[in-house]
Amino acid sequence: MKTKTETWKNLSGMILDRPLTELLDNAIRRELANGYELKVCVGSDSHVYGDEVHYATAVMVVRKGKGAFAFIRKERRKERIGLKERMLNEVALSVEAAYDISEILDSYDIEMEVHADINTEADFKSNIALKEAMGYILGMGYTFRAKPYAFASSSCADSAV
């Protein structure tokens, strides 16, 4: 099982000093022991601040019908990029996190969705990256969700950026 030295936090900002794989494995065991049916949703969002782009990735553990909790990772990059590239960077961060946890989820037979903060309606600017994002996520073998069903990215990660 692959582990990385990254800083993950909970939604209240408390730093969790363990690898995501360990955090998730412990959480799944605890929630299954409490009788919850689980699904995991991964999504990222970003905001531009001058010449920096701030990214947040959320790994949400959804207790079906009983709420959810999340692990959040933030990063800042000094870059000036276009909207399409930024949207695809978000998708890449989500796919990376999904790949890191897929082995754990497979071992518990837990469904995973990868959420993209991209609108499916052509009138919205983010739609420019829809085809590439969908192809990337589906090509990796994950379930794809876009707005308005992409709550891990458009709500959870968005609130953390």
C-alpha positions, 0 to 999 in steps of 0.5 A: 500500500502506497503512503505519501507524506502529505498534510491532510486535515478534517473540515474543522482544520485539525491537522491529521498526522497520518497518511491518507491511506491509514486515515481512510482505512481506520475511518472505514473500519470504524464506520462499518462497525457502526453499521453504516453503508459507505460511499467515497467521493473525491473532488478538487476545486481551485481559486485564483489569487493574483499569480497563485492558484490555491487548490483543495482536494476533498476525500469524502466518506458518505454514510448513505442517508446519515451524513458525511465527513471529509479529509482535505488537502490544500496546496498553492502553486505560483502559476498563471494558467488558463481556465481549461488547464486549471480545471484539468489540474483539479481533475488530476489532483482528484484522480491522484487521490482516488488512485492512492485510495482505490486499493483500500476501497476495493478491499472493502468493496466500497463504491467511489466516485470522482467529482469534477467541478465542471458544468455540463451546460455549454453556457458555462466557462468551465464546460471547456474542459468537460470532455477531457475531464470525463475521458480522464476519469472514466479512462482511469476506471472511476465513476464520473460526476460533474455539476450539479452532482459533483458535491465533493468538488463544488461544495466540500473542496470549494469551501476549503480553498 
